[in-house]
Amino acid sequence: MAAMHGGQWVGAGTYMGLKEGEWIAVPETGGRLPGNESERYLRMRAAVLLGPIFGLLYFVFVPIAGVVMGCWLGIRAAVRKLSPVRVRAGERPQTTKSH
């Protein structure tokens, strides 16, 4: 990201001031960044702006995934506990022979 200075003419986009962290929205026609030459700004790309959205999705869906996985493991354990025959992968169920 290239640093811009206060008073510089810039294209449309969102810029963040490095001194105080303020966000400046520049309209589609472009405009000058506020402040003097000593103030620096960085242009924020869409990827940077999507960070909080992905954080929110993580915050919402991780607990849901945990609950679903817990239910799945509980049901699986209950079925295994109640099942009369235990079969492992690649084996045939053992049958009892009566003579």
N, C-alpha and C positions, 0 to 999 in steps of 0.2 A: 504494500500500500504506500503510495506516495503522499508525503506530507504537504499540505496546502497552508498558506499563511493568511492571517486576517487581512481583509481588504482586497484579496485576490478574487478575480472573476472566475467562477467555476460553473460547470454544467449541472444539470438536474441531478438530484440525488440526496442522500442523507449523509451528513458530516458530523463527526464528534470532535468537540474541542478537547485538546489534551490537558489544558490547564485546569479546568473545572469539571470536565466530563459532560458538558451540556451537548445536547443533540440539536442540530440545525437542519431543517428541511428546506432544500432549495427547489423552487418550482421548475416546471418543464422548460421554461424559457431561459433558465440559468439565473445567476445573480452573484452578488459580492458576499463574501463571508464577513461577519461582523468582527470588529476589533481592529487592532493595528498589526503591523508586520511581525511583532514578537509573538503573537498568538498563533499556535499551530493547530491544524485540523486534519483528521483522517477521514477519507471517504469510506463509508460502511457499505459493504456489498450485501447482497441478499442472503448469502450463507451465514453472515454474522447475525443478521436479523432473525434468521430461522432458529438460532440456538435456543432462545427461550421457548419457542413452540415445541421443539424436540424435548426440552426439559419437562415441560408440562405433560407431554405424552408419556414420558418415562415415569413421571410421578403418578399418573393415573393408571397405567396398564401394568406396571410391575406388581402392585398389590393384587390386582385381579388375577394375574397369572399365578401368583402364590396361592391364592384361595383355590383356583381350579386345580392346580397340581396337588394341593393338600387333599382335596376331595377325591381326586383320582387315586392317590396312594392309599387313602383310607378305604375306598371301595375295593381296590385290588387286594388289600390285606384281608378285608372281611370275606371276600370271595374265596381266597386261598384258605382261610381258616375254616370256612364252612364246607369246602369241597371235600368229598369223601376220597377222591383219588388225586394224587399229586403226579403230574406229568412234567418232565423236563423236556426241553427242546431236543428233538432228535431221538427220543425214546418212545417206546410203545407203553401204553398203560399196562400195569401188571394185573393180571386176573387171578383170582384165587381158584385153585383146582379142588374140586370136591371128589373124594373117592368113596 
